[in-house]
């Protein structure tokens, strides 16, 4: 009777969590409809609709997914719906797992509440590769937590265990396909995923899981290259261009061993960047871009960079550290207001809701600036990585901390600008890690026991974890 009386209460709370997540998802779609779009987003939309050729300047996988969604639904808002479903679905699964593992209703609701914090909600409906990477990583974490919840009982079935691994690996692969430097953030999450599904994985398990991740990454990348054939834009030269015009003196650029046309463009870019005070993003802010972008210049830019940076190591380090300091202490672009003016006739569906969201985010950013600063999330990440606590969530907390710190530090040599979106994943991961650290105190899991014993213990203690195992 005790067990029969307990189960309905557990199920009712799970449905409450699902309903709250669904309402939040619908509300987010309504506020952001049809999706907030920057110039980058509009460029990818034009590629998705076939109005521009597919290129690799932005991740082609995002444009191809959008193209497929438009083909099925006929609406560009389908990408917004997909983003919101993945985001709130991941938070819903995480809240369910927190409830199952701790029995704390307030804690499970707090997980959903993370999605309404201003530093998270600000970009939920913006169609950016940074947002896609962050949500894919969050979804992989949700799969890992499902493994933690089911590990000692239901995951004795190999099909379920490998199915969860496959799902998590697909999310991780997408994160890396849509944002190359997400590799730094994805590896700790991958380790968490494996350790959540296998309590003590052996060498063979690690090899098989790693092979699955590599296959999930290589196969779609090769398929896109072979069948979609995105136009190569040599975007990597953009970072080298920044280094050249900010590290070398103008007189050194005037004597650079490159073609006269490129030499003139480099000199003009260096002078213009100094005039307007552009610390980065020289390609867009200062460079006289030829018709083919960087494709014609990339070879010479790369050769010049390799020749010159070895002789300007102190200047290179100073420039990169200065730019990284700006990301940490002068983080900008914390909110993308609506949709950039465009010739496609796309406008925000609900301007008053957009104004309300902007007021909310800008107001909090003005009063609590540290929530939108890279230094704060890097500091939190390092603390979580070093001191994750000893509770039931210590392993996920450490993984989230390492993932966030690696992601931020990985920008040091490649950062093109100082936008808040470059620390968006750390903001999500660290806020989740802090909450898990608090919820996991004093909840260290007991040694594995038989399923029946675990269920009896859980029912006696009135803990909901018996519904899914520990």
N, C-alpha and C positions, 0 to 999 in steps of 0.2 A: 504493500500500500504506500509506504514511504517513497519508493522509487516511482510508482505510478503518479503520485501526487507531485513529485518533483519535476518530472519530465515536461509536463505542460508549461510550467513556469519558465523552464529553460527555453523551450521552443517559442513561447510568447516573446521573450526578450530578443531572441534572434530575429523574429519578424519585426519587432520595433526598430532594431538597428537597420534592417533592410529598408523599412519604410522611411526612416530618417535620411538614409543615404539616397534613396530615390527622390525624395522631395528636394534635397540639396542639389542633386544632379539636374532635375528639371528647372530649378531656380537659376542655376548657373547657365544653363543653355539659354534661358530667357534673357538674362542680363547681357550675355555676350553675343547673342544672335546678330548676324549670321556667322560670327567669328571675327575677332579683331585682327586686322591685317595691316602689317607694315609694308614698306616697299619690297622687302625680301619675300614676305608672304604673297604679295600680289604677283611677284615674278614667278613664284612656284605655281600659283593658280593659273597663270597664263600658260605655263608649260603643261599643267594638268589638263587644260582645255584644248591643248594643241595650237594655241595662238602664238606660241614661241617654241622653238626647238628645245628638246630636252638637253640640259647641260649638267655638268658635275660641279658647277660653282656652288650650288646648294645640293643637298643630298637627293639624288634622283629617286630614291626609294619613297620619299615623302610625296613627291609629285605623282609617282605611279600609283601609290595607294589612294591619293586624292582623285586621280583619274578614274580608278575603279569604283570608288564611292559615288562619284558623279554619274558614271555610267549606270549604276544600279538604282540610284535614288533620283537623279536629275537635279540635285540641289547641291550648291557649294557648301551649305550649312552642315552637310553630312560629316565633314571633317570635325567641326565643332562638337557634334553629337558623339562621335567616336572618342574624341579626347575626353569629354566629360564622363562618358560611360567607363572608360578605362580608369580614370582618376578616382571617381567616386566608388567604382566597383572594387578597386584595390584597397581603398580606405575601409570600405564595408567589410571585406574579407579580413583585413587586419583587426578591425574592431571586434569581429566575431571571435577571432583567435585569442585576442586579449581577454575577452569575456570568458572563453572556455578555459584558459590557462590560469586566470586569477580570480574569476568570480566577481569582479568589480564592475558594476554597471556604470558608475560614473567614469571609470577609466576607459571603458569601451566607447562611451559617448565622447570622451575627450579626444579619442583617436579621430572620430569623424569631425570634431570641432577644429582639428588642425587645418582642414580644407577651407575653413572660413576665416582663418587668420589673414591679415592684409598682405603679408609677405609671401603667402602661398596663393591666395585667391587672385592676386594681381595679374597673373599670367595664365590662369587655368584655361581661358578661352582664346588665347592668342595662338595663332597657327605659326609656331616657330619650331625649328629643329631642336632647340634647347629644351622646350617644353615636352616635345615628343620623347626625347632621351630621358628626361626626368620621370615621366609617367611610366615609361617602359621599365625603368629601374625599380620604381615603386611597385609595379605589378609583379616583377620578379621577387621582390621582398615578400609580397603577399603570398606567392606560391611557396616560398621558403617557410613562412609562418604556418601555412597549412600543413606542410611536412612536419613541423615541430608539434603541431596539435595532434597529428595522426600517427606519429612515428612509432610508438611502442605497441600499437595494436593493429590498426587498419593497414599500415604500410608493410605488414608482413606479406601482403600480396604483391609480388613483383610488378605486375601490370600497372597497379596504381602508383607505385613508387617511380617507375620509369616514365609513366605518363606525366606525372608532376614535374619530373626533371625536364622532359621534353618541352613542356609549356614554359617553364622558367627559362630554359635556354633560348627559346624563340624570342622571349621578351628581351633578354640580354643581347642577343644578336641584333635585334632591331635597334636597340639603343646605340650600339656601336656603328651600325650602318647609317643611322640618321645623324650621328655626331661622332666623328672619328676619335676625338680625345675622350669620349665616354669609356674607352678601354680602361683608363685608370680607375674609374668608378665601378666598372662592371666586374672586374676580377674579384674584389672583396665580396661582392654580392654573390658571385658564382661560388666562392668558397663557402659562404653561408648556406647557399642552396644545397650543396652536396652534404655538408655536415648536418643540415636539418633533416635530410632524407635518410642518411646513414649515420648512426651514432658513432661508428668507428670505421670509416671506409678504408679499404685496403688499397694497395697500389693498383691492382687491376681495375677497381672501381674508379679511382681517380683518372686512370688512362681512358677508360670508356666515357666518362663524363666529359673530360677535356676534348676527346675526339668528337663528341656530340656538339659541343660548343663551337669548335672549329668548323665542323660541317655546316652548322646552322648559319655561320657567318660567311663562309666561302661560297657555298652553293648559290644563295641568292645574289651575292655580289657578282659572281661569274655570269649568272643568268641575265642580270641587268646589263652587264657589259656586252654580252653576246647578242642579246635580242633587242634591248631598248636602245643600245648604242648611244649613250649620252655624249654630247660634244665635250671634248676635253678643253678646259679653260685655264689650266695651270694655276689654280688658285693659290697653291703653296708659295708661289713667288711673291704673293702679297705681303707675307711676313718678312721675307728677305728685303723687299722694297722698303718697308718701314725701317729696318735696321740700317740700310744703306743711307737713306736720306737724313736719319737722325744721329748716326754715329760718325759718319765721315764729314769732314769739313767741305765747304763749297769748292775750295780750290782743289781738293783731292778729287772731287767728283768731276771737275773740269778736265782733269788729266787722266780720268779713268780709261782703261783699255777696252772700250766698247764702241759700238757704231756711233757716228755723230748724232743721229736722231735720238737714240736712247740717252746719250750723254746730255744732250740739251734738256730732255725731259727730266732726268735726275736732278740736274742743277736747278731747273725751274721748280721742281717739287720741293727740294730742300729750302729754297728761298721762300716759297709760298707757305710752307709749313711753319717756318719761323715767323713769317709775317702775321699769320692768323692764329698762331699759338697752338697748332694741332700737334699733340704729343704722339698720336698714333693714327692708324687708318689713313695713311698717306695716299693710298690708291684712290680713295673716294674724295678725300679732302683737298689734296694738293697736286695730284698727278694728272698730266695732260694725256688722258687715255686715248690710245689709237683705236681704230675701228675694230681690231681683233682683240682688244683688251690686253691681257698679259701673254697671250699665246705666242706672239712674235718676239716679245722681249724676255720671256721666262728663261730661255737658255743662257743669254748673256747676263741676266740678273743673277742667276744661280752661280755662274762662273765667277762673276765679280764678287759676290758675297763670299764664296769659298776663298778667294785670293785675299780679300781685304780684312775679313773678320779675324783671321789668325794673327794679323798684325795690329789689331785694335781691340784686343781682349778686354783691357780695363774699360774702354769706352763702351763696348758692347754690354758688359756686365752692368755698368752704371745705368745705361739706358733701360735695359730690361728690368732692373731692380726698381728704377724710378717708375716705370709703367706699372709694374706689379704693385708697388706701394699705392698708386692711384686706384687700382682695383680694390685694394683692401680698405683704404681710408677715404677715398673720394668716389665711391661707387655711384654710378649714375643710372639714368633711364630706368627708374624703379617701377614705372607704370607706362603701359602703351595705351594711349587714349584712342579708343575707337578704331576707325579705319582710315588709313592715309588716303588723301584725295586721289582719285583714279579716273581713268577713261572707260571703266567697265560698268559704271552706274551702280556700284555697290556702296551702300551706306549702312550705318548702324540701324538696326530695326527698332530699338527703343532708346532714343537719345536721353531721356530722363533717367532711365536706369543706368546708362553709361555715366551720366553726371554724378549720380549717387555713388557708384563704385569709385569714380575718380576722387570724390570728396573723402570717402572712407580711407582709401589707400594713401592719398596725399596728406590727409590730416594726421594719420598715425605716423607716416614717414617724417612729418615735420616735428612731431612731439617725441618720437622714439626712433631717431635716425639710426641708432646702432642695429636695429632689426634689419636694416637694408644696407648694411656695410659688410664687406667681405671679411674684415678682420674679426668681427664677432663670430661669424660662422666658422672661420678657420680655427679660432680659439676653442669654440665648443667642440669642433671635430677632433682636435688634438686631445682634449680632456676625455672625451668619450672613448677614443682609441686607447688611451693609456689607463684610464680608470673606469672601466665599464660596469663596475659593481659585481656582486656575486649572486644576484638573483636569477630567476628563470630566464630573464632576457639578456643576460650578460653577453652571450655570444652575438646575438643580433645587434646589440648596442655597440659593441666593438667593431663589428663589420660596417655599420653605418658611419661610425666615426672615421675609420680608415678610408672608406669609399669617398667620403666628403673631403677629407684632407688631401687625398691623392688627386682628386678632381681639381681642387683649387690650385694646388702646387703645380700640377701639370700644365697650367696656363702660363707659367713663368717664361718659357722660351717662345711661346706661340700666340700670346694674347694679342688680338687685333684691336681691342677697345676695352673700356672699363665699365661695361654695362652690368646691371644687377642680374641679368639673365644668365651670366656666366657663373653665378653662384646660386642659381635657382635650385638645382638638385641638392647642394649642401644645405640650403635653408630648409627644404622639405625633410631631408634625411636626418639632420641634426635636431630639428624640433621633434621629430618622431623618436629619435634616440633619447632625448631628454625625458620625454613622457614615459617611454619604456623603462628607463633607468629608475624613475620614481615609482612606477607601478610594480616593478619587479623586486623591490626591496623585501627581503624576508620571505620570498617565495621560491627558494631553491628547490628544484625538482628532486624527488626521492629516487633511489636506485630503481632500475626497471624491475617490475614484478609481473606476474601473470595478469592477463586481461581481466580475469574475474576478480582477483584481489584488488586491482586498481579501481575497478568499478565499485566494489564494496566500500573501499576506503573513501572514495569520492562521495558516495551517497551518504555515508555516515557523517562526513564533514560538511555536508550540504554545499559541495563545490560543483559547478557545472562542467568541470573538466572531464567528467566521466562520459559525457556525450561524444567526445572525440578522442579521448586518450590524451596522455601527456607526451 
